[in-house]
Amino acid sequence: MALARGGEARPGWRTRLRRRAVLRGAGAAGTGLGGFGGFVLRPEPGPALRLVRHRLAPASWPADLPLSIALIADPHCGGPQATLERLARIVATTNALRPDLVVLLGDYLADHRFTPNRPGFRAVAEVLAGLRAPLGVHAILGNHDWWEDAATQAGGAGLPEAAEDFAAAGLPVLHNAARRLLHRGRPVWLGGLGSQWAYRARRGAYRGADDLEATLAAFTDDAPAILLAHEPDIFPQVPARVAVTLSGHTHGGQVRIGGYSPVVPSRFGNRYAYGAIEEAGRHLVVSGGLGNSMLPVRLGMPPELTLVELGGPAA
């Protein structure tokens, strides 16, 4: 996860040093404060895990079609507190919630700096394949999943190896495409956008593999639609035809004090850093995610499972 400023992400060495300084300061203030924030779930060992629920009533979603969606964002497996065993416990906890739909929002492996013995994508995917939901488990890739693949970063065509590993585990990746699901006898569209930070470039600038136009074109009828987008920065371009955009990437800032994060990997800063956001009647949910980036520190932003509930009489 890298800091983005301006219209394009260009995190130079000063930015990287600043981010490290912020996270180190947070670690000194309370590395053990991962439990700050009132958890209701605790898959031990590791920092406590909270469940965050967002109940939404988008205008473009039928009020008489209740749908629950579990979001698993940014596991970053391989970090000191992000083992496969912990992920398996999170899978069991998610299954116990009995959501209608589970979505995986990308960034599945930890940074190399965390551990020399990280699991591979296939091992992570096989654990995540234990998730269960009537409408299935659907995955997109995050920027780190692209950065791990030397061939694509060198200009190779196609998706990174992570997509192959997920498909082999029974979790084919959605990439600038959509799937038509049937929920309570009614169709629902689920679109998956490519990462907007897929390709590292010189001097820290990033290029995307996202194609919003193609993804929206895959909604071939007027059934209600949901969009998965690893990075939330696409949200201003998403039309009201989409009931809700579901994102991760930011980790809620990873350090969050008084509702504000000093460093957010978004050109919009804190605008799309975390939580349920509504703009002009359009809805975005940004999960705080499960793992860490840069340093294994969370302060005021515990790891979370996110549950989004649409429709229903109480929405």
C-alpha positions in Angstrom: 0.0 0.0 0.0 1.6 3.3 -1.1 0.6 6.9 -0.7 -0.9 8.6 -3.6 -1.2 12.4 -4.1 -2.6 14.6 -6.8 -4.2 13.1 -9.9 -1.7 10.2 -10.2 0.0 8.1 -7.5 3.7 9.2 -7.3 5.1 8.1 -3.9 8.7 9.2 -3.9 11.3 8.4 -1.3 10.2 11.3 0.9 6.6 10.0 0.9 7.8 6.5 1.8 9.9 7.8 4.6 7.0 9.9 5.9 4.7 6.8 5.9 7.2 4.8 7.7 7.7 7.5 10.3 3.9 7.7 10.9 3.5 4.0 11.3 6.6 3.7 13.5 5.2 6.4 15.7 1.9 4.6 15.9 3.8 1.4 16.8 5.6 3.2 19.6 2.4 4.6 20.9 0.6 1.3 20.9 1.5 -1.6 18.7 -0.7 -3.7 20.9 -3.7 -1.5 20.5 -5.1 -3.6 17.6 -7.9 -4.3 20.0 -8.9 -0.7 20.3 -12.4 -0.1 18.9 -14.6 -2.7 20.6 -14.4 -6.1 18.9 -17.1 -8.7 18.7 -15.0 -11.4 17.1 -11.7 -12.8 18.2 -10.0 -15.5 16.1 -6.9 -16.0 18.2 -3.9 -15.7 18.1 -3.4 -12.2 16.7 -5.1 -8.9 17.1 -8.8 -9.0 17.8 -11.1 -8.8 14.9 -14.3 -6.8 14.8 -17.4 -7.1 12.8 -18.6 -3.9 11.1 -22.1 -3.8 9.6 -23.4 -1.3 7.1 -27.1 -1.3 6.3 -27.9 0.6 3.1 -30.9 1.5 1.1 -29.7 2.5 -2.3 -32.3 3.9 -4.7 -31.3 1.5 -7.4 -31.7 -1.6 -5.1 -35.1 -3.1 -4.6 -36.3 -2.6 -1.1 -38.0 -6.0 -1.1 -34.8 -7.9 -2.0 -32.7 -8.3 1.1 -29.1 -9.3 0.5 -26.2 -9.7 2.9 -22.6 -9.5 1.6 -19.5 -10.4 3.5 -16.4 -8.4 2.5 -12.9 -9.9 3.0 -10.4 -7.3 2.1 -6.6 -7.1 2.1 -5.6 -10.3 4.1 -1.9 -9.7 3.3 -1.1 -13.2 4.4 2.4 -13.9 5.6 2.7 -11.0 8.0 3.5 -11.6 11.7 -0.2 -11.7 12.6 -1.6 -12.9 9.3 -0.9 -16.6 9.1 -2.9 -19.1 7.1 -4.2 -20.6 10.3 -5.6 -17.2 11.3 -7.2 -16.8 7.8 -8.8 -20.2 8.2 -10.4 -19.0 11.5 -11.6 -15.9 9.8 -13.1 -18.1 7.1 -15.0 -20.1 9.8 -16.1 -16.9 11.4 -17.4 -15.5 8.1 -19.3 -18.7 7.4 -21.0 -18.5 10.8 -22.5 -15.2 9.7 -24.3 -17.0 6.9 -24.1 -14.2 4.3 -25.9 -14.5 1.0 -22.7 -13.6 -0.9 -19.0 -13.3 -0.1 -16.6 -11.0 -2.0 -12.8 -11.1 -1.9 -11.4 -7.6 -2.6 -7.7 -8.3 -3.3 -4.2 -7.9 -1.8 -3.8 -11.5 -0.6 -0.1 -11.6 0.3 2.0 -9.6 2.7 4.9 -7.4 1.6 8.2 -9.3 1.3 9.7 -7.3 4.1 7.4 -9.0 6.6 8.6 -12.5 6.3 10.8 -14.7 4.1 8.4 -17.6 4.3 5.2 -16.2 3.0 2.6 -18.7 1.6 1.9 -18.6 -2.1 -1.3 -17.4 -3.7 -2.5 -21.0 -4.2 -2.3 -21.8 -0.5 -4.2 -18.6 0.3 -6.8 -19.3 -2.3 -7.3 -22.9 -1.0 -8.1 -21.5 2.5 -10.5 -18.9 1.1 -12.2 -21.6 -1.0 -13.6 -22.9 2.3 -15.9 -19.9 2.4 -19.6 -20.7 1.8 -22.5 -18.6 0.6 -25.6 -19.4 -1.5 -24.6 -16.9 -4.2 -21.0 -18.0 -4.1 -17.6 -16.5 -3.4 -16.2 -14.0 -5.9 -12.7 -12.5 -6.1 -11.0 -9.5 -7.7 -7.3 -8.8 -7.6 -5.6 -5.9 -5.8 -2.5 -3.9 -6.7 -0.2 -6.1 -4.6 -1.4 -9.1 -6.5 -0.3 -7.5 -9.7 3.0 -6.3 -8.4 4.0 -9.8 -7.3 4.0 -10.9 -11.0 7.3 -10.1 -12.7 6.0 -11.0 -16.2 3.1 -8.6 -16.1 5.2 -5.8 -14.6 7.6 -6.3 -17.4 4.8 -5.7 -20.0 3.5 -9.2 -20.4 -0.1 -9.6 -21.5 -2.9 -11.2 -19.5 -3.5 -11.5 -15.8 -0.9 -12.2 -13.1 -0.3 -15.7 -11.8 -2.5 -15.0 -8.8 -5.5 -15.3 -11.1 -4.4 -18.8 -12.2 -3.9 -19.9 -8.6 -7.3 -18.6 -7.6 -9.0 -20.3 -10.5 -7.3 -23.6 -9.7 -8.7 -23.3 -6.2 -12.2 -22.8 -7.6 -12.3 -19.0 -7.3 -12.1 -17.6 -10.8 -11.2 -13.9 -10.7 -13.6 -11.2 -12.0 -11.6 -8.8 -14.2 -13.4 -6.0 -16.0 -16.3 -8.3 -16.3 -19.6 -9.2 -14.6 -21.6 -12.3 -13.4 -25.3 -12.5 -13.4 -26.5 -14.1 -10.1 -29.9 -15.3 -9.2 -31.1 -14.3 -5.7 -34.6 -15.3 -4.5 -35.5 -15.9 -8.1 -34.4 -12.5 -9.3 -31.3 -11.5 -11.2 -28.5 -9.5 -9.7 -25.3 -8.3 -11.4 -21.9 -8.5 -9.8 -19.1 -6.6 -11.6 -15.4 -6.8 -10.9 -13.0 -4.0 -11.9 -9.3 -4.5 -12.6 -6.9 -2.8 -10.2 -6.3 0.9 -10.8 -2.7 0.6 -9.5 -1.9 -2.6 -11.4 1.4 -1.6 -13.0 4.4 0.0 -11.3 6.1 2.5 -13.5 9.2 4.6 -13.3 9.5 7.2 -10.6 6.7 5.6 -8.6 3.8 6.3 -10.9 1.2 3.6 -11.3 -0.9 2.5 -14.3 -4.2 0.7 -14.0 -5.6 -2.5 -15.6 -9.2 -1.2 -14.9 -11.8 -0.7 -17.6 -15.0 0.7 -16.1 -16.7 1.1 -19.4 -16.3 -2.6 -20.3 -17.4 -3.7 -16.8 -20.6 -1.6 -16.9 -21.3 -2.8 -20.5 -21.3 -6.4 -19.1 -24.5 -5.5 -17.2 -26.7 -6.4 -20.2 -30.1 -5.8 -18.6 -31.5 -3.5 -15.9 -31.2 -5.9 -13.0 -29.7 -4.3 -9.8 -25.9 -4.2 -9.9 -23.0 -4.2 -7.4 -19.4 -3.3 -8.3 -16.2 -4.6 -6.8 -13.3 -2.3 -7.1 -10.1 -2.8 -5.0 -9.2 0.9 -4.9 -12.1 3.2 -4.0 -10.8 6.1 -6.2 -13.0 5.0 -9.1 -16.1 5.9 -7.2 -16.7 9.4 -8.7 -17.0 7.8 -12.1 -19.4 5.1 -11.1 -23.0 5.8 -12.2 -26.1 5.7 -10.1 -27.1 2.6 -12.0 -24.7 0.7 -9.6 -26.4 0.2 -6.2 -23.1 0.1 -4.2 -19.3 0.0 -4.9 -17.4 -2.3 -2.5 -13.7 -1.5 -2.0 -10.7 -2.2 0.2 -7.0 -1.1 -0.4 -6.8 1.7 2.2 -6.9 -0.4 5.4 -8.9 2.5 6.7 -5.6 4.4 6.8 -4.3 1.7 9.1 -3.7 4.4 11.7 -6.9 6.4 12.4 -7.3 8.9 15.2 -10.5 10.8 15.8 -11.9 9.6 12.4 -8.9 10.9 10.5 -6.0 9.0 9.0 -2.7 10.9 8.4 -1.7 8.7 5.5 -4.2 7.3 3.0 -3.3 5.6 -0.3 -5.8 7.6 -2.3 -5.6 10.8 -4.3 -8.7 11.8 -2.4 -7.1 11.6 1.0 -9.6 10.8 3.8 -12.7 11.3 1.5 -12.7 7.6 0.7 -10.5 6.3 3.4 -13.0 4.2 5.3 -16.6 3.2 5.9 -19.9 3.8 4.3 -20.0 6.9 2.0 -22.9 8.4 0.2 -22.5 11.0 -2.5 -25.3 12.3 -4.7 -27.4 9.2 -3.8 -24.6 6.8 -4.8 -23.1 4.4 -2.3 -19.5 3.3 -1.5 -18.3 1.0 1.3 -14.6 0.8 2.0 -13.6 -2.0 4.3 -10.9 -1.5 6.9 -9.5 -4.9 5.9 -7.7 -7.6 7.7 -4.0 -7.2 7.2 -1.2 -4.6 7.2 1.1 -2.9 4.7 4.5 -1.3 5.2 4.6 -2.2 8.9 2.6 -4.6 11.1 0.9 -1.8 13.0 -2.8 -0.8 13.4 -3.9 2.0 15.7 -7.5 3.1 16.1 -8.3 0.9 13.0 -8.6 -2.8 14.0 -8.8 -5.5 11.4 -12.4 -6.2 10.4 -14.9 -8.3 8.7 -17.3 -6.1 6.9 -21.0 -7.1 6.4 -23.1 -5.0 4.0 -26.8 -5.5 4.1 -29.0 -4.2 1.2 -32.8 -4.1 1.0 -35.2 -5.6 3.5 -38.0 -3.9 5.5 -35.6 -2.2 8.0 -33.1 -0.8 5.4 
